[in-house]
Amino acid sequence: MFSTFARTALVTTMSGLALGLAAFASAGTASAITSQTDTAFLSEIADEGISYDSASAVIGNAHQVCSELKAGASGTDIGGDILAHTDLTTRQAAAFVVMSIDYYCPQYTDAFA
């Protein structure tokens, strides 16, 4: 179990992720795509119908998913937080977490196990 401090830190960080996820709010294309990985990730989330205002912000959110996993959050917890703070569907939230892991932190592929 998490200590009170760890839980507070996790909730604070998850809230930060949720605030950052506001970038999903409306469709748009953006700059700051820095690698083929980023391009492929953005293409995959677009295929899932996930729109965003800023490519750099949504890529940052993907990296935040990895940070949350490193801090001990489960993929399911992160998906739930995304659902609670965005208008994404359950499928889209799950896809975002899975794609974030696939592209940016494959060491966490068992996060949904």
C-alpha positions in Angstrom: 0.0 0.0 0.0 1.0 3.6 -0.5 1.9 5.7 2.5 -0.1 8.9 3.0 2.8 10.9 1.6 3.1 8.6 -1.5 -0.7 8.7 -2.0 -0.7 12.5 -1.8 2.2 12.7 -4.2 0.5 10.3 -6.6 -2.8 12.2 -6.4 -1.0 15.5 -7.0 0.8 14.0 -10.0 -2.3 12.4 -11.4 -4.1 15.8 -11.1 -1.2 17.3 -13.1 -1.7 14.6 -15.7 -5.4 15.4 -15.8 -4.8 19.1 -16.2 -2.4 18.4 -19.0 -4.9 16.2 -20.6 -7.1 19.2 -21.3 -5.0 19.4 -24.4 -7.3 16.7 -25.8 -10.2 19.0 -25.7 -10.4 20.0 -29.3 -9.0 19.0 -32.6 -5.9 20.5 -34.0 -2.5 19.8 -35.4 0.7 21.1 -34.0 4.4 21.5 -34.1 7.2 20.2 -31.9 7.1 16.6 -33.3 10.7 15.7 -32.7 11.1 12.0 -33.8 9.6 9.2 -35.8 8.4 7.8 -32.6 6.4 11.0 -31.9 5.0 11.0 -35.4 3.9 7.3 -35.2 2.4 7.9 -31.7 0.4 10.9 -32.9 -0.8 8.9 -36.0 -2.0 6.1 -33.8 -3.9 8.3 -31.3 -5.5 10.1 -34.3 -6.6 6.7 -35.6 -8.4 6.2 -32.3 -10.2 9.5 -32.7 -8.2 11.2 -30.0 -7.8 14.9 -30.9 -5.6 17.5 -29.3 -4.6 21.1 -29.4 -0.8 20.7 -29.1 1.4 17.8 -30.3 4.0 18.7 -27.7 1.5 18.7 -24.9 0.0 15.3 -25.9 3.4 13.8 -26.2 4.2 15.3 -22.8 1.1 13.6 -21.5 2.3 10.3 -22.9 5.6 10.7 -21.0 3.6 11.6 -17.9 1.8 8.2 -18.2 5.3 6.6 -18.0 6.2 8.8 -15.0 3.0 7.7 -13.2 3.7 4.1 -13.9 7.2 4.5 -12.6 5.7 6.1 -9.4 3.6 3.0 -8.9 0.3 3.9 -10.5 -1.4 1.1 -12.5 -2.5 1.6 -16.1 -6.0 1.1 -15.0 -5.7 3.9 -12.4 -4.2 6.2 -15.1 -7.0 5.4 -17.5 -9.6 6.1 -14.9 -8.0 9.5 -14.2 -8.0 10.3 -17.9 -11.7 9.3 -18.1 -12.6 11.5 -15.1 -10.9 14.6 -16.5 -11.4 14.4 -20.3 -14.2 13.7 -22.8 -12.4 10.6 -24.1 -14.3 7.3 -24.2 -13.2 4.3 -22.2 -11.7 2.8 -25.3 -9.8 6.0 -26.1 -8.4 6.4 -22.6 -7.2 2.8 -22.6 -5.7 3.2 -26.0 -3.9 6.4 -24.9 -2.3 4.6 -22.0 -1.4 1.5 -24.0 0.1 3.6 -26.9 2.0 5.7 -24.4 3.5 2.6 -23.0 4.2 1.0 -26.4 5.9 4.1 -27.7 7.6 5.7 -24.7 8.0 3.2 -21.9 7.7 -0.4 -23.1 9.2 -1.7 -19.9 5.7 -1.2 -18.4 3.8 -3.4 -20.9 2.5 -5.5 -18.0 0.8 -2.4 -16.4 -2.6 -3.8 -17.2 -1.8 -7.4 -16.0 
